[in-house]
Amino acid sequence: MPTTYSKKLFYLILFVSLFKLLIAGLVELGNDEVYYYTYALSPGWSYFDHPPMVGLLMRLTSLNMVWLNEVSLRLGPIIGCAISSYFIFRTGKVISNERTGWYAALIYNCSIYTGIIAGLFILPDSPQMPFWTAALFFMARLVFNKEEKNTWLWLLLGLVIGLATLSKVHGLYLWAGFGLFILIKKREWLLNLRMYAAFIVTLICTIPILYWNVQNKFITYQYHSERVSHHDIQWDSLLREILGEFVYQNPVIFILVVVSLLWFIKKKTVISLPCKSAWLLCMSIPMVLLFWGVALFNPTLPHWSGPAYIPFFFIGADFLAAKTGKKFPAFTNIAGSLLLISLIVAVSVIRWAPFNLGSQEKKNFGEYCPTLDLSGWKDFSDSFAVMVKKDVAEGRMKPVSPIIINKWFPGGHILFYVARKTEQQVIGIGKLDDLHQFAWLNERERKLQLGDDAYCIVPSNLPYDPVELYKEYFNFIEPPVTIEQVRGGSVVRYFYVYRMKECKMLPVSLLP
């Protein structure tokens, strides 16, 4: 019979998963989510921004692109969060007890990063989290259950770290952190051939990434290195990173982590450094400091350091276990309530708010409003489809008229919502750093031909001038047709649709 905590874990996973399924169907896909749809659309060994796992997950949950909507694409993260919660529970049980495992699972689901960003939205972090948490579980068994002679366990560890790396390359930190722990506390393992076999398994998993980058002249690493190659100290960037982590981890969970770390230090377990303390700190602190170091010189995104907080969850769980015997401690109750209320408010604003939170100038109406990334595209695609059909019927545009984009956003929305409805091609004309994977999609689609007509769609929240950008490619570019996005009875955004006539110059390939 399952224990009380095991039952509670089951009901927690069930409730959270059903609630997320409801949310998944209420809001449209965001900028990043629709962009990663390009991965699923064009299976490959790797991609410009990330390895292939997020695209494979989309294909799996959409039944190989047969069942394609917001719920099907977000089903993978929801299932992944459920699996991760199980591994978190089991890891807490191994390193302490079931109560610690239960508290850690609660914290995991209350964190905005693990519970929502990676646990609801379809991003590269989504498939990574089950593998990351599985790796922590296998490490815990090796260390605390003294299973270091279990060959299969080592090989499983190497496999899940490899699969985490196939989701996002910084999955390799799992070996870096574990290696540091081994050097500090388990140097005798350096003679354990099973560890090296596990590392070889990870390396084998990374072959697709290496193969693609060799084919494409390591364009991924050129791009990412340029993002983190500045040398001037930027204190404001570091502050934004720390504040971002405060928000992304859930302010209450972040405070819990800080309080529990102070409690941890006060117990002097850091100074004596037993195995448990050493392992948890090695799997977290260096990664946090790494991204803080990067943020000191370069703009960063707070979710980059997200996985580093997972070991802190066990320290927080130990703190809660020492301070309370309640099955639902006050910290997690407040954190969960804050998360629930925030989600309800956010969904309500996204779907029904009669205002936008960005610019009120017509030329860039709605710019910097995050709610517009998750709404309005379905209705626009309906209006645009009517316009295209009428244009073709009246002979105003050629029957085969693609949609031209210059950036991956809103290119992803146009591809997923608009082009699927109208059965048009999306062709990227611009810089590689702006188009990203669309440069590769260009190569697998019908090329733009001399004499072709094309459309260009410019949302007012992402303004640019297509006349200036594309005048050398087309003989005529007509003044735009304006289509309004109405929400809650008020206009919150404009879509400007340009008809571009008679292609006179062809774009060149951007591939390396």
Residue pairs with C-beta under 8 A, 6 or more apart in sequence:
2 10
3 98
5 89
5 98
5 99
5 101
5 102
6 89
6 98
8 102
8 327
9 85
9 86
9 89
9 102
9 105
12 85
12 105
12 106
12 109
13 82
13 85
13 86
16 81
16 82
16 85
16 109
16 115
17 78
17 79
17 81
17 82
20 74
20 78
20 81
20 119
20 120
21 71
21 75
21 78
23 120
23 343
23 347
24 70
24 71
24 74
24 75
24 78
24 120
25 69
25 70
25 71
26 347
26 350
26 351
27 70
27 347
27 350
27 351
27 374
27 375
28 70
28 374
28 375
28 376
28 377
28 378
28 417
29 37
29 70
29 73
29 122
29 374
29 412
29 413
29 416
30 121
30 373
30 374
31 373
31 409
31 410
31 412
31 413
32 121
32 123
32 412
33 73
33 74
33 121
33 122
33 123
33 412
34 412
34 413
34 415
34 416
34 417
35 408
35 409
35 411
35 412
35 436
35 437
36 54
36 55
36 58
36 122
36 123
36 124
36 412
37 58
37 73
37 412
37 415
37 416
38 47
38 408
38 412
38 415
38 437
38 438
38 441
39 47
39 50
39 52
39 54
39 55
39 58
39 437
40 55
40 56
40 58
40 59
40 62
40 65
41 65
41 415
41 441
42 55
42 437
42 440
42 441
42 444
43 52
43 55
43 56
43 59
44 52
44 55
44 212
44 440
45 52
45 208
45 209
45 211
45 212
45 215
46 52
46 208
46 209
46 211
46 212
46 213
46 220
47 55
47 212
47 220
47 437
47 440
48 219
48 220
48 223
48 436
48 437
48 439
48 440
49 220
49 223
49 436
49 437
50 124
50 167
50 168
50 169
51 124
51 165
51 166
51 167
51 168
51 169
51 208
51 209
52 166
52 208
53 124
53 127
53 128
53 163
53 166
53 167
54 122
54 123
54 124
54 126
54 127
54 167
56 127
57 76
57 80
57 122
57 126
57 127
58 73
58 76
58 122
59 65
60 76
61 72
61 73
61 75
61 76
61 79
62 68
62 72
62 73
63 72
68 420
73 122
74 120
74 121
74 122
76 122
76 126
76 127
77 118
77 119
77 120
77 121
77 122
77 123
77 126
78 119
78 120
80 118
80 119
80 126
80 127
80 129
80 130
81 109
81 114
81 115
81 118
81 119
81 120
81 129
83 130
83 133
83 134
84 108
84 114
84 119
84 129
84 130
84 132
84 133
85 105
85 108
85 109
87 130
87 133
87 134
87 136
87 137
88 101
88 104
88 105
88 108
88 133
88 136
88 310
88 313
89 98
89 101
89 102
89 104
89 105
90 101
90 137
91 101
91 104
91 133
91 136
91 137
91 140
91 314
92 98
92 100
92 101
92 102
92 103
92 104
92 105
92 314
92 317
93 100
93 101
94 137
94 140
94 141
94 144
94 145
95 140
95 144
95 276
95 279
95 314
96 314
96 317
96 318
96 321
97 321
99 317
99 321
100 314
100 317
100 318
100 321
101 317
102 317
102 327
103 316
103 317
103 320
103 321
103 329
103 332
104 313
104 314
104 316
104 317
106 328
106 329
106 332
106 336
107 253
107 256
107 313
107 316
107 317
107 332
107 335
108 114
108 115
108 310
108 313
109 115
109 119
109 336
110 250
110 252
110 253
110 332
110 335
110 336
110 339
111 248
111 249
111 250
111 253
111 309
111 313
112 247
112 248
112 249
112 250
112 339
113 125
113 248
113 249
113 302
113 303
113 306
113 309
114 129
114 306
114 309
114 310
115 250
115 339
116 339
116 343
117 123
117 125
117 248
117 303
117 306
118 125
118 126
118 128
118 129
118 303
118 306
119 126
119 129
124 167
124 168
125 167
125 168
125 303
125 306
125 307
126 167
127 163
127 167
128 164
128 167
128 168
128 171
128 307
129 307
131 160
131 161
131 163
131 164
131 167
131 171
132 160
132 164
132 171
132 174
132 307
132 310
133 310
134 156
134 160
135 157
135 160
135 161
135 164
135 174
136 283
136 310
136 311
138 153
138 156
138 157
138 160
139 157
139 178
139 279
139 283
140 279
141 147
141 150
141 153
142 148
142 150
142 153
142 154
142 157
143 181
143 186
143 275
143 279
144 275
144 276
147 153
148 154
148 186
148 189
148 192
148 194
149 194
150 194
151 194
151 197
154 192
154 194
154 195
154 197
154 198
155 194
155 197
155 198
155 201
157 198
158 197
158 198
158 199
158 200
158 201
158 202
158 205
159 201
159 202
159 205
161 171
161 172
161 174
161 175
161 198
161 202
161 205
162 171
162 201
162 202
162 203
162 204
162 205
162 206
163 171
163 205
164 171
164 174
165 171
165 172
165 202
165 205
165 206
165 209
166 205
166 206
166 208
166 209
169 209
170 287
170 304
170 307
172 202
172 206
173 286
173 287
173 307
173 308
174 283
175 199
175 202
176 286
177 282
177 283
177 284
177 286
177 287
178 282
178 283
180 282
180 286
181 278
181 279
181 282
181 283
182 189
182 190
182 195
184 273
184 278
184 282
185 273
185 275
185 278
185 279
189 195
212 220
213 219
213 220
213 221
216 511
216 512
217 512
219 432
219 512
223 433
227 298
227 299
228 294
228 297
228 298
228 300
229 298
230 297
230 298
231 297
232 297
233 296
233 297
234 295
234 296
234 297
234 298
234 299
235 296
237 295
237 296
237 297
237 298
237 299
237 300
238 292
238 295
238 296
240 295
240 299
240 300
241 291
241 292
241 295
241 300
241 302
241 305
242 292
242 295
244 301
244 302
245 254
245 302
245 305
245 309
246 254
247 302
248 302
248 303
248 306
249 257
249 306
249 309
250 335
250 338
250 339
251 338
252 331
252 334
252 335
252 338
253 316
253 331
253 335
256 316
256 319
256 320
256 331
256 335
257 309
257 312
257 313
257 315
257 316
259 319
260 312
260 315
260 316
260 318
260 319
260 320
261 312
261 315
263 319
263 322
264 270
264 277
264 315
264 318
264 319
269 276
269 277
270 277
270 281
279 311
280 311
280 312
280 314
280 315
281 311
283 308
283 310
283 311
284 308
284 309
284 310
284 311
284 312
285 308
287 305
287 307
287 308
288 305
288 308
288 309
290 305
291 300
291 304
291 305
291 308
292 305
294 300
316 331
320 329
320 331
320 332
323 329
324 330
346 371
349 357
349 371
350 371
350 374
350 375
351 375
351 487
352 487
352 488
353 371
353 487
353 488
353 492
354 487
354 488
354 489
354 490
354 492
355 488
355 490
355 492
356 365
356 366
356 369
356 371
356 372
356 461
356 492
356 493
357 368
357 369
357 370
357 371
358 365
358 366
358 367
358 368
358 369
358 372
358 461
359 365
359 366
359 367
359 368
359 369
359 461
362 460
362 494
363 460
363 463
364 460
364 461
364 463
365 460
365 461
365 493
365 494
366 372
366 459
366 460
366 461
366 492
366 493
367 460
367 461
367 462
367 463
368 461
369 461
369 492
369 493
372 459
372 461
372 485
372 492
372 493
375 485
375 487
376 485
376 487
376 492
376 493
377 413
377 416
377 417
377 418
378 417
379 485
379 486
380 417
380 418
380 483
380 485
380 495
381 417
381 418
381 421
381 422
382 421
383 483
384 418
384 421
384 422
384 457
384 483
384 495
384 497
385 421
385 422
387 481
387 483
387 497
388 397
388 401
388 422
388 424
388 455
390 396
391 397
391 401
391 499
392 398
392 399
392 401
396 499
397 453
397 455
397 499
398 452
398 453
400 446
400 452
401 424
401 452
401 453
401 454
401 455
402 424
402 425
402 426
402 427
402 446
402 448
402 452
402 454
402 455
403 414
403 418
403 419
403 424
403 425
403 426
403 427
403 454
403 455
403 456
403 457
404 427
404 428
404 429
404 454
404 455
404 456
404 466
404 470
404 500
405 411
405 414
405 426
405 427
405 428
405 429
405 430
405 435
405 438
405 456
405 457
406 428
406 429
406 430
406 434
406 435
406 464
406 466
406 469
407 430
407 434
407 435
407 462
408 434
408 435
408 436
408 437
408 438
409 462
410 457
410 459
410 462
411 426
411 428
411 435
411 438
414 426
414 457
415 426
418 424
418 457
419 425
419 426
424 455
425 445
425 446
426 438
426 441
426 445
427 442
427 445
427 448
427 454
427 507
428 435
428 438
428 439
428 441
428 442
428 510
429 448
429 469
429 470
429 473
429 507
430 469
431 510
432 439
432 510
435 510
439 509
439 510
439 511
440 511
442 507
442 509
442 510
443 509
443 511
447 506
448 454
448 503
448 506
448 507
449 503
449 506
450 503
450 504
450 506
451 502
451 503
452 502
452 503
453 499
453 500
453 501
453 502
453 503
454 474
454 500
454 503
455 497
455 498
455 499
455 500
456 466
456 470
456 477
456 497
456 498
456 500
457 495
457 496
457 497
457 498
458 464
458 466
458 480
458 495
458 496
458 497
458 498
459 493
459 494
459 495
459 496
460 493
460 494
460 495
460 496
461 493
466 477
466 498
466 500
467 477
467 498
470 477
470 500
471 477
472 504
472 505
473 500
473 503
473 504
473 505
473 506
473 507
474 500
474 501
474 502
474 503
474 504
475 501
475 502
475 504
476 500
476 501
476 502
477 498
477 499
477 500
477 501
478 498
478 499
478 500
478 501
479 498
480 496
480 497
480 498
481 496
481 497
481 499
482 494
482 495
482 496
482 497
483 494
483 495
483 497
484 491
484 493
484 494
484 495
485 491
485 492
485 493
485 494
485 495
486 492
